[in-house]
């Protein structure tokens, strides 16, 4: 991925992490709380089988859409949990 796209994706990841801060469901694997920055990065790596830096430029739009879907999914889980 070229530097310009890398910066765009990184900014989107930071924005998504900020939106999820304090809203990820608890996990016994993370007794001190979950890190939304690491969560977004790991989701991208699991989906695209590469670090965000190593994804081809042709897939930048797909990465951006995927970040939006991760945020939406996790916020829905959090909102559903709050409504219980």
PyMOL Python script that loads the backbone (N, CA, C, O; Angstrom):
from pymol import cmd

cmd.read_pdbstr("""\
ATOM      1  N   UNK A   1       0.851  -1.171   0.000  1.00  0.00           N
ATOM      2  CA  UNK A   1       0.000   0.000   0.000  1.00  0.00           C
ATOM      3  C   UNK A   1       0.898   1.236   0.000  1.00  0.00           C
ATOM      4  O   UNK A   1       1.885   1.299   0.733  1.00  0.00           O
ATOM      5  N   UNK A   2       0.548   2.203  -0.819  1.00  0.00           N
ATOM      6  CA  UNK A   2       1.380   3.406  -0.855  1.00  0.00           C
ATOM      7  C   UNK A   2       1.148   4.256   0.405  1.00  0.00           C
ATOM      8  O   UNK A   2       0.191   4.046   1.150  1.00  0.00           O
ATOM      9  N   UNK A   3       2.032   5.197   0.613  1.00  0.00           N
ATOM     10  CA  UNK A   3       2.019   5.996   1.843  1.00  0.00           C
ATOM     11  C   UNK A   3       0.727   6.792   2.018  1.00  0.00           C
ATOM     12  O   UNK A   3       0.198   6.884   3.126  1.00  0.00           O
ATOM     13  N   UNK A   4       0.225   7.360   0.942  1.00  0.00           N
ATOM     14  CA  UNK A   4      -1.003   8.157   1.034  1.00  0.00           C
ATOM     15  C   UNK A   4      -2.182   7.288   1.492  1.00  0.00           C
ATOM     16  O   UNK A   4      -2.927   7.667   2.396  1.00  0.00           O
ATOM     17  N   UNK A   5      -2.340   6.138   0.867  1.00  0.00           N
ATOM     18  CA  UNK A   5      -3.423   5.234   1.259  1.00  0.00           C
ATOM     19  C   UNK A   5      -3.232   4.712   2.680  1.00  0.00           C
ATOM     20  O   UNK A   5      -4.198   4.545   3.426  1.00  0.00           O
ATOM     21  N   UNK A   6      -1.992   4.461   3.041  1.00  0.00           N
ATOM     22  CA  UNK A   6      -1.687   3.988   4.396  1.00  0.00           C
ATOM     23  C   UNK A   6      -2.150   5.010   5.436  1.00  0.00           C
ATOM     24  O   UNK A   6      -2.730   4.648   6.459  1.00  0.00           O
ATOM     25  N   UNK A   7      -1.890   6.267   5.168  1.00  0.00           N
ATOM     26  CA  UNK A   7      -2.305   7.324   6.092  1.00  0.00           C
ATOM     27  C   UNK A   7      -3.829   7.449   6.163  1.00  0.00           C
ATOM     28  O   UNK A   7      -4.388   7.694   7.232  1.00  0.00           O
ATOM     29  N   UNK A   8      -4.491   7.279   5.028  1.00  0.00           N
ATOM     30  CA  UNK A   8      -5.949   7.351   5.002  1.00  0.00           C
ATOM     31  C   UNK A   8      -6.553   6.209   5.814  1.00  0.00           C
ATOM     32  O   UNK A   8      -7.465   6.418   6.614  1.00  0.00           O
ATOM     33  N   UNK A   9      -6.038   5.006   5.601  1.00  0.00           N
ATOM     34  CA  UNK A   9      -6.556   3.846   6.337  1.00  0.00           C
ATOM     35  C   UNK A   9      -6.248   3.988   7.826  1.00  0.00           C
ATOM     36  O   UNK A   9      -7.094   3.675   8.664  1.00  0.00           O
ATOM     37  N   UNK A  10      -5.051   4.453   8.161  1.00  0.00           N
ATOM     38  CA  UNK A  10      -4.681   4.631   9.574  1.00  0.00           C
ATOM     39  C   UNK A  10      -5.621   5.634  10.249  1.00  0.00           C
ATOM     40  O   UNK A  10      -6.065   5.405  11.374  1.00  0.00           O
ATOM     41  N   UNK A  11      -5.921   6.727   9.578  1.00  0.00           N
ATOM     42  CA  UNK A  11      -6.827   7.730  10.145  1.00  0.00           C
ATOM     43  C   UNK A  11      -8.211   7.121  10.370  1.00  0.00           C
ATOM     44  O   UNK A  11      -8.842   7.373  11.396  1.00  0.00           O
ATOM     45  N   UNK A  12      -8.675   6.329   9.421  1.00  0.00           N
ATOM     46  CA  UNK A  12      -9.980   5.668   9.554  1.00  0.00           C
ATOM     47  C   UNK A  12      -9.967   4.687  10.728  1.00  0.00           C
ATOM     48  O   UNK A  12     -10.945   4.587  11.469  1.00  0.00           O
ATOM     49  N   UNK A  13      -8.863   3.969  10.894  1.00  0.00           N
ATOM     50  CA  UNK A  13      -8.727   3.039  12.013  1.00  0.00           C
ATOM     51  C   UNK A  13      -8.770   3.784  13.349  1.00  0.00           C
ATOM     52  O   UNK A  13      -9.402   3.319  14.298  1.00  0.00           O
ATOM     53  N   UNK A  14      -8.109   4.925  13.425  1.00  0.00           N
ATOM     54  CA  UNK A  14      -8.101   5.723  14.643  1.00  0.00           C
ATOM     55  C   UNK A  14      -9.495   6.261  14.968  1.00  0.00           C
ATOM     56  O   UNK A  14      -9.924   6.265  16.122  1.00  0.00           O
ATOM     57  N   UNK A  15     -10.181   6.709  13.937  1.00  0.00           N
ATOM     58  CA  UNK A  15     -11.544   7.214  14.103  1.00  0.00           C
ATOM     59  C   UNK A  15     -12.471   6.096  14.604  1.00  0.00           C
ATOM     60  O   UNK A  15     -13.292   6.313  15.496  1.00  0.00           O
ATOM     61  N   UNK A  16     -12.331   4.918  14.027  1.00  0.00           N
ATOM     62  CA  UNK A  16     -13.157   3.778  14.423  1.00  0.00           C
ATOM     63  C   UNK A  16     -12.856   3.370  15.861  1.00  0.00           C
ATOM     64  O   UNK A  16     -13.774   3.084  16.630  1.00  0.00           O
ATOM     65  N   UNK A  17     -11.587   3.342  16.226  1.00  0.00           N
ATOM     66  CA  UNK A  17     -11.194   2.972  17.583  1.00  0.00           C
ATOM     67  C   UNK A  17     -11.753   3.965  18.594  1.00  0.00           C
ATOM     68  O   UNK A  17     -12.199   3.579  19.675  1.00  0.00           O
ATOM     69  N   UNK A  18     -11.725   5.230  18.239  1.00  0.00           N
ATOM     70  CA  UNK A  18     -12.270   6.250  19.146  1.00  0.00           C
ATOM     71  C   UNK A  18     -13.769   6.050  19.343  1.00  0.00           C
ATOM     72  O   UNK A  18     -14.290   6.224  20.445  1.00  0.00           O
ATOM     73  N   UNK A  19     -14.449   5.687  18.277  1.00  0.00           N
ATOM     74  CA  UNK A  19     -15.891   5.450  18.359  1.00  0.00           C
ATOM     75  C   UNK A  19     -16.215   4.235  19.236  1.00  0.00           C
ATOM     76  O   UNK A  19     -17.256   4.197  19.892  1.00  0.00           O
ATOM     77  N   UNK A  20     -15.314   3.242  19.240  1.00  0.00           N
ATOM     78  CA  UNK A  20     -15.542   2.018  20.021  1.00  0.00           C
ATOM     79  C   UNK A  20     -14.995   2.097  21.450  1.00  0.00           C
ATOM     80  O   UNK A  20     -15.261   1.212  22.262  1.00  0.00           O
ATOM     81  N   UNK A  21     -14.245   3.136  21.755  1.00  0.00           N
ATOM     82  CA  UNK A  21     -13.633   3.240  23.082  1.00  0.00           C
ATOM     83  C   UNK A  21     -14.693   3.153  24.177  1.00  0.00           C
ATOM     84  O   UNK A  21     -15.630   3.950  24.227  1.00  0.00           O
ATOM     85  N   UNK A  22     -14.520   2.168  25.049  1.00  0.00           N
ATOM     86  CA  UNK A  22     -15.444   1.962  26.158  1.00  0.00           C
ATOM     87  C   UNK A  22     -16.714   1.218  25.775  1.00  0.00           C
ATOM     88  O   UNK A  22     -17.602   1.031  26.607  1.00  0.00           O
ATOM     89  N   UNK A  23     -16.804   0.789  24.511  1.00  0.00           N
ATOM     90  CA  UNK A  23     -18.030   0.147  24.053  1.00  0.00           C
ATOM     91  C   UNK A  23     -17.827  -1.282  23.572  1.00  0.00           C
ATOM     92  O   UNK A  23     -18.765  -1.902  23.070  1.00  0.00           O
ATOM     93  N   UNK A  24     -16.620  -1.813  23.715  1.00  0.00           N
ATOM     94  CA  UNK A  24     -16.407  -3.218  23.378  1.00  0.00           C
ATOM     95  C   UNK A  24     -16.858  -4.066  24.557  1.00  0.00           C
ATOM     96  O   UNK A  24     -16.594  -3.731  25.711  1.00  0.00           O
ATOM     97  N   UNK A  25     -17.531  -5.155  24.262  1.00  0.00           N
ATOM     98  CA  UNK A  25     -18.020  -6.013  25.333  1.00  0.00           C
ATOM     99  C   UNK A  25     -16.852  -6.593  26.130  1.00  0.00           C
ATOM    100  O   UNK A  25     -15.791  -6.857  25.565  1.00  0.00           O
ATOM    101  N   UNK A  26     -17.036  -6.793  27.430  1.00  0.00           N
ATOM    102  CA  UNK A  26     -15.967  -7.347  28.256  1.00  0.00           C
ATOM    103  C   UNK A  26     -15.581  -8.752  27.806  1.00  0.00           C
ATOM    104  O   UNK A  26     -16.383  -9.478  27.217  1.00  0.00           O
ATOM    105  N   UNK A  27     -14.352  -9.111  28.093  1.00  0.00           N
ATOM    106  CA  UNK A  27     -13.855 -10.442  27.768  1.00  0.00           C
ATOM    107  C   UNK A  27     -12.960 -10.914  28.906  1.00  0.00           C
ATOM    108  O   UNK A  27     -12.182 -10.136  29.457  1.00  0.00           O
ATOM    109  N   UNK A  28     -13.072 -12.188  29.254  1.00  0.00           N
ATOM    110  CA  UNK A  28     -12.197 -12.682  30.330  1.00  0.00           C
ATOM    111  C   UNK A  28     -10.756 -12.754  29.866  1.00  0.00           C
ATOM    112  O   UNK A  28      -9.849 -12.864  30.691  1.00  0.00           O
ATOM    113  N   UNK A  29     -10.529 -12.695  28.564  1.00  0.00           N
ATOM    114  CA  UNK A  29      -9.155 -12.657  28.045  1.00  0.00           C
ATOM    115  C   UNK A  29      -8.520 -11.281  28.228  1.00  0.00           C
ATOM    116  O   UNK A  29      -7.304 -11.131  28.107  1.00  0.00           O
ATOM    117  N   UNK A  30      -9.341 -10.290  28.518  1.00  0.00           N
ATOM    118  CA  UNK A  30      -8.858  -8.921  28.687  1.00  0.00           C
ATOM    119  C   UNK A  30      -9.394  -8.371  30.008  1.00  0.00           C
ATOM    120  O   UNK A  30     -10.287  -7.524  30.006  1.00  0.00           O
ATOM    121  N   UNK A  31      -8.864  -8.838  31.121  1.00  0.00           N
ATOM    122  CA  UNK A  31      -9.424  -8.434  32.424  1.00  0.00           C
ATOM    123  C   UNK A  31      -9.308  -6.937  32.721  1.00  0.00           C
ATOM    124  O   UNK A  31     -10.065  -6.409  33.536  1.00  0.00           O
ATOM    125  N   UNK A  32      -8.379  -6.258  32.075  1.00  0.00           N
ATOM    126  CA  UNK A  32      -8.224  -4.821  32.323  1.00  0.00           C
ATOM    127  C   UNK A  32      -8.896  -3.980  31.241  1.00  0.00           C
ATOM    128  O   UNK A  32      -8.665  -2.774  31.149  1.00  0.00           O
ATOM    129  N   UNK A  33      -9.724  -4.619  30.427  1.00  0.00           N
ATOM    130  CA  UNK A  33     -10.433  -3.891  29.380  1.00  0.00           C
ATOM    131  C   UNK A  33      -9.856  -4.170  28.013  1.00  0.00           C
ATOM    132  O   UNK A  33      -8.713  -4.607  27.877  1.00  0.00           O
ATOM    133  N   UNK A  34     -10.656  -3.912  27.013  1.00  0.00           N
ATOM    134  CA  UNK A  34     -10.252  -4.192  25.638  1.00  0.00           C
ATOM    135  C   UNK A  34      -9.739  -2.932  24.958  1.00  0.00           C
ATOM    136  O   UNK A  34     -10.229  -1.829  25.204  1.00  0.00           O
ATOM    137  N   UNK A  35      -8.747  -3.115  24.099  1.00  0.00           N
ATOM    138  CA  UNK A  35      -8.106  -2.028  23.371  1.00  0.00           C
ATOM    139  C   UNK A  35      -8.751  -1.921  21.987  1.00  0.00           C
ATOM    140  O   UNK A  35      -8.547  -2.801  21.151  1.00  0.00           O
ATOM    141  N   UNK A  36      -9.518  -0.868  21.728  1.00  0.00           N
ATOM    142  CA  UNK A  36     -10.195  -0.766  20.432  1.00  0.00           C
ATOM    143  C   UNK A  36      -9.234  -0.606  19.256  1.00  0.00           C
ATOM    144  O   UNK A  36      -9.554  -1.032  18.146  1.00  0.00           O
ATOM    145  N   UNK A  37      -8.064  -0.003  19.470  1.00  0.00           N
ATOM    146  CA  UNK A  37      -7.081   0.120  18.394  1.00  0.00           C
ATOM    147  C   UNK A  37      -6.605  -1.262  17.960  1.00  0.00           C
ATOM    148  O   UNK A  37      -6.546  -1.560  16.768  1.00  0.00           O
ATOM    149  N   UNK A  38      -6.270  -2.091  18.925  1.00  0.00           N
ATOM    150  CA  UNK A  38      -5.809  -3.448  18.625  1.00  0.00           C
ATOM    151  C   UNK A  38      -6.942  -4.272  18.021  1.00  0.00           C
ATOM    152  O   UNK A  38      -6.705  -5.099  17.141  1.00  0.00           O
ATOM    153  N   UNK A  39      -8.160  -4.053  18.483  1.00  0.00           N
ATOM    154  CA  UNK A  39      -9.309  -4.795  17.969  1.00  0.00           C
ATOM    155  C   UNK A  39      -9.508  -4.525  16.475  1.00  0.00           C
ATOM    156  O   UNK A  39      -9.690  -5.460  15.695  1.00  0.00           O
ATOM    157  N   UNK A  40      -9.473  -3.272  16.083  1.00  0.00           N
ATOM    158  CA  UNK A  40      -9.647  -2.916  14.668  1.00  0.00           C
ATOM    159  C   UNK A  40      -8.516  -3.506  13.829  1.00  0.00           C
ATOM    160  O   UNK A  40      -8.762  -4.092  12.775  1.00  0.00           O
ATOM    161  N   UNK A  41      -7.281  -3.353  14.296  1.00  0.00           N
ATOM    162  CA  UNK A  41      -6.131  -3.875  13.551  1.00  0.00           C
ATOM    163  C   UNK A  41      -6.217  -5.396  13.399  1.00  0.00           C
ATOM    164  O   UNK A  41      -5.932  -5.937  12.330  1.00  0.00           O
ATOM    165  N   UNK A  42      -6.606  -6.069  14.463  1.00  0.00           N
ATOM    166  CA  UNK A  42      -6.697  -7.532  14.408  1.00  0.00           C
ATOM    167  C   UNK A  42      -7.827  -7.978  13.483  1.00  0.00           C
ATOM    168  O   UNK A  42      -7.670  -8.953  12.748  1.00  0.00           O
ATOM    169  N   UNK A  43      -8.947  -7.289  13.507  1.00  0.00           N
ATOM    170  CA  UNK A  43     -10.054  -7.624  12.601  1.00  0.00           C
ATOM    171  C   UNK A  43      -9.607  -7.495  11.141  1.00  0.00           C
ATOM    172  O   UNK A  43      -9.915  -8.357  10.317  1.00  0.00           O
ATOM    173  N   UNK A  44      -8.887  -6.426  10.825  1.00  0.00           N
ATOM    174  CA  UNK A  44      -8.391  -6.229   9.462  1.00  0.00           C
ATOM    175  C   UNK A  44      -7.430  -7.349   9.087  1.00  0.00           C
ATOM    176  O   UNK A  44      -7.513  -7.911   7.995  1.00  0.00           O
ATOM    177  N   UNK A  45      -6.522  -7.668   9.995  1.00  0.00           N
ATOM    178  CA  UNK A  45      -5.541  -8.712   9.709  1.00  0.00           C
ATOM    179  C   UNK A  45      -6.218 -10.065   9.512  1.00  0.00           C
ATOM    180  O   UNK A  45      -5.817 -10.837   8.641  1.00  0.00           O
ATOM    181  N   UNK A  46      -7.237 -10.356  10.310  1.00  0.00           N
ATOM    182  CA  UNK A  46      -7.953 -11.626  10.162  1.00  0.00           C
ATOM    183  C   UNK A  46      -8.710 -11.686   8.836  1.00  0.00           C
ATOM    184  O   UNK A  46      -8.726 -12.728   8.182  1.00  0.00           O
ATOM    185  N   UNK A  47      -9.325 -10.600   8.442  1.00  0.00           N
ATOM    186  CA  UNK A  47     -10.146 -10.578   7.219  1.00  0.00           C
ATOM    187  C   UNK A  47      -9.296 -10.600   5.959  1.00  0.00           C
ATOM    188  O   UNK A  47      -9.591 -11.339   5.019  1.00  0.00           O
ATOM    189  N   UNK A  48      -8.230  -9.784   5.936  1.00  0.00           N
ATOM    190  CA  UNK A  48      -7.436  -9.629   4.724  1.00  0.00           C
ATOM    191  C   UNK A  48      -6.130 -10.420   4.754  1.00  0.00           C
ATOM    192  O   UNK A  48      -5.371 -10.413   3.784  1.00  0.00           O
ATOM    193  N   UNK A  49      -5.875 -11.092   5.854  1.00  0.00           N
ATOM    194  CA  UNK A  49      -4.689 -11.941   6.024  1.00  0.00           C
ATOM    195  C   UNK A  49      -3.375 -11.177   5.869  1.00  0.00           C
ATOM    196  O   UNK A  49      -2.349 -11.747   5.499  1.00  0.00           O
ATOM    197  N   UNK A  50      -3.427  -9.883   6.158  1.00  0.00           N
ATOM    198  CA  UNK A  50      -2.249  -9.022   6.123  1.00  0.00           C
ATOM    199  C   UNK A  50      -2.456  -7.868   7.073  1.00  0.00           C
ATOM    200  O   UNK A  50      -3.585  -7.494   7.390  1.00  0.00           O
ATOM    201  N   UNK A  51      -1.355  -7.314   7.520  1.00  0.00           N
ATOM    202  CA  UNK A  51      -1.426  -6.052   8.245  1.00  0.00           C
ATOM    203  C   UNK A  51      -1.995  -5.007   7.287  1.00  0.00           C
ATOM    204  O   UNK A  51      -1.845  -5.135   6.072  1.00  0.00           O
ATOM    205  N   UNK A  52      -2.639  -3.989   7.818  1.00  0.00           N
ATOM    206  CA  UNK A  52      -3.230  -2.971   6.938  1.00  0.00           C
ATOM    207  C   UNK A  52      -2.180  -2.369   6.011  1.00  0.00           C
ATOM    208  O   UNK A  52      -2.505  -1.961   4.896  1.00  0.00           O
ATOM    209  N   UNK A  53      -0.927  -2.306   6.455  1.00  0.00           N
ATOM    210  CA  UNK A  53       0.146  -1.729   5.639  1.00  0.00           C
ATOM    211  C   UNK A  53       0.486  -2.587   4.422  1.00  0.00           C
ATOM    212  O   UNK A  53       0.983  -2.082   3.415  1.00  0.00           O
ATOM    213  N   UNK A  54       0.214  -3.885   4.525  1.00  0.00           N
ATOM    214  CA  UNK A  54       0.616  -4.812   3.469  1.00  0.00           C
ATOM    215  C   UNK A  54      -0.510  -5.175   2.505  1.00  0.00           C
ATOM    216  O   UNK A  54      -0.327  -6.014   1.623  1.00  0.00           O
ATOM    217  N   UNK A  55      -1.658  -4.552   2.669  1.00  0.00           N
ATOM    218  CA  UNK A  55      -2.786  -4.814   1.782  1.00  0.00           C
ATOM    219  C   UNK A  55      -2.585  -4.015   0.494  1.00  0.00           C
ATOM    220  O   UNK A  55      -2.175  -2.856   0.546  1.00  0.00           O
ATOM    221  N   UNK A  56      -2.868  -4.621  -0.659  1.00  0.00           N
ATOM    222  CA  UNK A  56      -2.678  -3.897  -1.930  1.00  0.00           C
ATOM    223  C   UNK A  56      -3.566  -2.650  -2.029  1.00  0.00           C
ATOM    224  O   UNK A  56      -4.646  -2.588  -1.441  1.00  0.00           O
ATOM    225  N   UNK A  57      -3.088  -1.674  -2.779  1.00  0.00           N
ATOM    226  CA  UNK A  57      -3.821  -0.422  -2.972  1.00  0.00           C
ATOM    227  C   UNK A  57      -5.218  -0.646  -3.554  1.00  0.00           C
ATOM    228  O   UNK A  57      -6.139   0.124  -3.281  1.00  0.00           O
ATOM    229  N   UNK A  58      -5.372  -1.697  -4.353  1.00  0.00           N
ATOM    230  CA  UNK A  58      -6.667  -1.967  -4.984  1.00  0.00           C
ATOM    231  C   UNK A  58      -7.744  -2.308  -3.954  1.00  0.00           C
ATOM    232  O   UNK A  58      -8.934  -2.219  -4.255  1.00  0.00           O
ATOM    233  N   UNK A  59      -7.342  -2.695  -2.752  1.00  0.00           N
ATOM    234  CA  UNK A  59      -8.309  -3.114  -1.739  1.00  0.00           C
ATOM    235  C   UNK A  59      -8.572  -2.047  -0.670  1.00  0.00           C
ATOM    236  O   UNK A  59      -9.231  -2.328   0.331  1.00  0.00           O
ATOM    237  N   UNK A  60      -8.073  -0.852  -0.870  1.00  0.00           N
ATOM    238  CA  UNK A  60      -8.244   0.209   0.127  1.00  0.00           C
ATOM    239  C   UNK A  60      -9.720   0.473   0.404  1.00  0.00           C
ATOM    240  O   UNK A  60     -10.129   0.591   1.559  1.00  0.00           O
ATOM    241  N   UNK A  61     -10.508   0.566  -0.649  1.00  0.00           N
ATOM    242  CA  UNK A  61     -11.941   0.835  -0.465  1.00  0.00           C
ATOM    243  C   UNK A  61     -12.611  -0.299   0.311  1.00  0.00           C
ATOM    244  O   UNK A  61     -13.479  -0.053   1.149  1.00  0.00           O
ATOM    245  N   UNK A  62     -12.213  -1.530   0.035  1.00  0.00           N
ATOM    246  CA  UNK A  62     -12.767  -2.681   0.757  1.00  0.00           C
ATOM    247  C   UNK A  62     -12.381  -2.629   2.231  1.00  0.00           C
ATOM    248  O   UNK A  62     -13.183  -2.980   3.096  1.00  0.00           O
ATOM    249  N   UNK A  63     -11.163  -2.196   2.519  1.00  0.00           N
ATOM    250  CA  UNK A  63     -10.714  -2.072   3.915  1.00  0.00           C
ATOM    251  C   UNK A  63     -11.539  -1.003   4.634  1.00  0.00           C
ATOM    252  O   UNK A  63     -11.970  -1.202   5.770  1.00  0.00           O
ATOM    253  N   UNK A  64     -11.751   0.114   3.973  1.00  0.00           N
ATOM    254  CA  UNK A  64     -12.530   1.197   4.577  1.00  0.00           C
ATOM    255  C   UNK A  64     -13.963   0.742   4.869  1.00  0.00           C
ATOM    256  O   UNK A  64     -14.507   1.024   5.936  1.00  0.00           O
ATOM    257  N   UNK A  65     -14.563   0.039   3.913  1.00  0.00           N
ATOM    258  CA  UNK A  65     -15.915  -0.481   4.121  1.00  0.00           C
ATOM    259  C   UNK A  65     -15.942  -1.499   5.262  1.00  0.00           C
ATOM    260  O   UNK A  65     -16.874  -1.522   6.065  1.00  0.00           O
ATOM    261  N   UNK A  66     -14.919  -2.329   5.319  1.00  0.00           N
ATOM    262  CA  UNK A  66     -14.854  -3.339   6.372  1.00  0.00           C
ATOM    263  C   UNK A  66     -14.732  -2.685   7.752  1.00  0.00           C
ATOM    264  O   UNK A  66     -15.367  -3.134   8.706  1.00  0.00           O
ATOM    265  N   UNK A  67     -13.933  -1.645   7.862  1.00  0.00           N
ATOM    266  CA  UNK A  67     -13.801  -0.938   9.144  1.00  0.00           C
ATOM    267  C   UNK A  67     -15.173  -0.415   9.581  1.00  0.00           C
ATOM    268  O   UNK A  67     -15.543  -0.540  10.748  1.00  0.00           O
ATOM    269  N   UNK A  68     -15.919   0.166   8.650  1.00  0.00           N
ATOM    270  CA  UNK A  68     -17.275   0.639   8.974  1.00  0.00           C
ATOM    271  C   UNK A  68     -18.163  -0.506   9.453  1.00  0.00           C
ATOM    272  O   UNK A  68     -18.944  -0.340  10.390  1.00  0.00           O
ATOM    273  N   UNK A  69     -18.044  -1.663   8.810  1.00  0.00           N
ATOM    274  CA  UNK A  69     -18.887  -2.799   9.212  1.00  0.00           C
ATOM    275  C   UNK A  69     -18.499  -3.329  10.583  1.00  0.00           C
ATOM    276  O   UNK A  69     -19.367  -3.749  11.349  1.00  0.00           O
ATOM    277  N   UNK A  70     -17.213  -3.317  10.904  1.00  0.00           N
ATOM    278  CA  UNK A  70     -16.768  -3.764  12.236  1.00  0.00           C
ATOM    279  C   UNK A  70     -17.331  -2.835  13.308  1.00  0.00           C
ATOM    280  O   UNK A  70     -17.841  -3.296  14.329  1.00  0.00           O
ATOM    281  N   UNK A  71     -17.239  -1.547  13.077  1.00  0.00           N
ATOM    282  CA  UNK A  71     -17.758  -0.571  14.037  1.00  0.00           C
ATOM    283  C   UNK A  71     -19.261  -0.760  14.217  1.00  0.00           C
ATOM    284  O   UNK A  71     -19.758  -0.793  15.343  1.00  0.00           O
ATOM    285  N   UNK A  72     -19.973  -0.884  13.113  1.00  0.00           N
ATOM    286  CA  UNK A  72     -21.429  -1.053  13.190  1.00  0.00           C
ATOM    287  C   UNK A  72     -21.797  -2.325  13.953  1.00  0.00           C
ATOM    288  O   UNK A  72     -22.704  -2.310  14.785  1.00  0.00           O
ATOM    289  N   UNK A  73     -21.101  -3.416  13.672  1.00  0.00           N
ATOM    290  CA  UNK A  73     -21.383  -4.690  14.338  1.00  0.00           C
ATOM    291  C   UNK A  73     -21.116  -4.597  15.836  1.00  0.00           C
ATOM    292  O   UNK A  73     -21.934  -5.035  16.644  1.00  0.00           O
ATOM    293  N   UNK A  74     -19.976  -4.027  16.204  1.00  0.00           N
ATOM    294  CA  UNK A  74     -19.629  -3.938  17.627  1.00  0.00           C
ATOM    295  C   UNK A  74     -20.519  -2.962  18.376  1.00  0.00           C
ATOM    296  O   UNK A  74     -20.854  -3.199  19.537  1.00  0.00           O
ATOM    297  N   UNK A  75     -20.910  -1.865  17.728  1.00  0.00           N
ATOM    298  CA  UNK A  75     -21.828  -0.929  18.386  1.00  0.00           C
ATOM    299  C   UNK A  75     -23.210  -1.563  18.563  1.00  0.00           C
ATOM    300  O   UNK A  75     -23.883  -1.322  19.566  1.00  0.00           O
ATOM    301  N   UNK A  76     -23.626  -2.364  17.597  1.00  0.00           N
ATOM    302  CA  UNK A  76     -24.911  -3.059  17.728  1.00  0.00           C
ATOM    303  C   UNK A  76     -24.871  -4.031  18.904  1.00  0.00           C
ATOM    304  O   UNK A  76     -25.813  -4.101  19.694  1.00  0.00           O
ATOM    305  N   UNK A  77     -23.771  -4.781  19.014  1.00  0.00           N
ATOM    306  CA  UNK A  77     -23.631  -5.707  20.145  1.00  0.00           C
ATOM    307  C   UNK A  77     -23.702  -4.949  21.470  1.00  0.00           C
ATOM    308  O   UNK A  77     -24.371  -5.382  22.408  1.00  0.00           O
ATOM    309  N   UNK A  78     -23.006  -3.814  21.535  1.00  0.00           N
ATOM    310  CA  UNK A  78     -22.972  -3.027  22.769  1.00  0.00           C
ATOM    311  C   UNK A  78     -24.366  -2.477  23.083  1.00  0.00           C
ATOM    312  O   UNK A  78     -24.820  -2.533  24.226  1.00  0.00           O
ATOM    313  N   UNK A  79     -25.040  -1.946  22.060  1.00  0.00           N
ATOM    314  CA  UNK A  79     -26.380  -1.399  22.272  1.00  0.00           C
ATOM    315  C   UNK A  79     -27.359  -2.481  22.681  1.00  0.00           C
ATOM    316  O   UNK A  79     -28.203  -2.256  23.549  1.00  0.00           O
ATOM    317  N   UNK A  80     -27.260  -3.653  22.070  1.00  0.00           N
ATOM    318  CA  UNK A  80     -28.136  -4.768  22.456  1.00  0.00           C
ATOM    319  C   UNK A  80     -27.897  -5.156  23.906  1.00  0.00           C
ATOM    320  O   UNK A  80     -28.845  -5.442  24.637  1.00  0.00           O
ATOM    321  N   UNK A  81     -26.649  -5.169  24.323  1.00  0.00           N
ATOM    322  CA  UNK A  81     -26.307  -5.526  25.703  1.00  0.00           C
ATOM    323  C   UNK A  81     -26.848  -4.476  26.680  1.00  0.00           C
ATOM    324  O   UNK A  81     -27.301  -4.816  27.774  1.00  0.00           O
ATOM    325  N   UNK A  82     -26.798  -3.205  26.282  1.00  0.00           N
ATOM    326  CA  UNK A  82     -27.291  -2.137  27.146  1.00  0.00           C
ATOM    327  C   UNK A  82     -28.799  -2.219  27.326  1.00  0.00           C
ATOM    328  O   UNK A  82     -29.331  -1.828  28.364  1.00  0.00           O
ATOM    329  N   UNK A  83     -29.487  -2.733  26.299  1.00  0.00           N
ATOM    330  CA  UNK A  83     -30.931  -2.823  26.348  1.00  0.00           C
ATOM    331  C   UNK A  83     -31.474  -3.995  27.169  1.00  0.00           C
ATOM    332  O   UNK A  83     -32.675  -4.076  27.430  1.00  0.00           O
ATOM    333  N   UNK A  84     -30.578  -4.904  27.574  1.00  0.00           N
ATOM    334  CA  UNK A  84     -31.030  -6.071  28.348  1.00  0.00           C
ATOM    335  C   UNK A  84     -31.499  -5.703  29.735  1.00  0.00           C
ATOM    336  O   UNK A  84     -31.907  -6.576  30.501  1.00  0.00           O
TER     337      UNK A  84
END
""", "prot")
cmd.dss("prot")
cmd.show_as("cartoon", "prot")
cmd.util.cbc("prot")
cmd.orient("prot")
